[in-house]
Amino acid sequence: MIDRKIIICDCGSIEHQLAVYKDSDFPDGNKEVIISIHLNSYDGFLKRLWIATKYLFGYKSKYGNWDEIIITKDNYGPLKDAMEFLDK
């Protein structure tokens, strides 16, 4: 069974979220945690058009595309549960 929890960034932006999936459906008894990060927050049509144009012409930043998610004691519960899930 897969258990999914979502962590929303402490800044309150729904665009900054982290999905934590706990999966224990393996015949050999193994468990895994999958963390999926969604951090897109491009402002304005022209900014998105500029990024799309660079993508079409093959531009790749050597640093990747980065953003952030703020984890505090108020929203870290699902992440803590996932780590404890792996330890059991």
URBELUR-V662853 format. One record per pair of residues at least 6 apart in sequence whose C-alpha atoms are under 6 Angstrom apart, sorted by sequence separation. I is the first residue (numbers start at 1). GAP is how many residues later the second one is. If there is no record, write none. Layout:
BEGIN
i:I gap:GAP
i:I gap:GAP
END
This chain:
BEGIN
i:9 gap:7
i:24 gap:7
i:9 gap:8
i:23 gap:8
i:8 gap:9
i:23 gap:9
i:7 gap:10
i:7 gap:11
i:22 gap:11
i:6 gap:12
i:21 gap:12
i:6 gap:13
i:21 gap:13
i:5 gap:14
i:20 gap:14
i:5 gap:15
i:20 gap:15
i:4 gap:16
i:19 gap:16
i:4 gap:17
i:19 gap:17
i:3 gap:18
i:18 gap:18
i:3 gap:19
i:18 gap:19
i:2 gap:20
i:2 gap:21
i:17 gap:21
i:16 gap:22
i:16 gap:23
i:1 gap:24
i:15 gap:24
i:39 gap:28
i:16 gap:53
i:9 gap:60
i:10 gap:60
i:9 gap:61
END
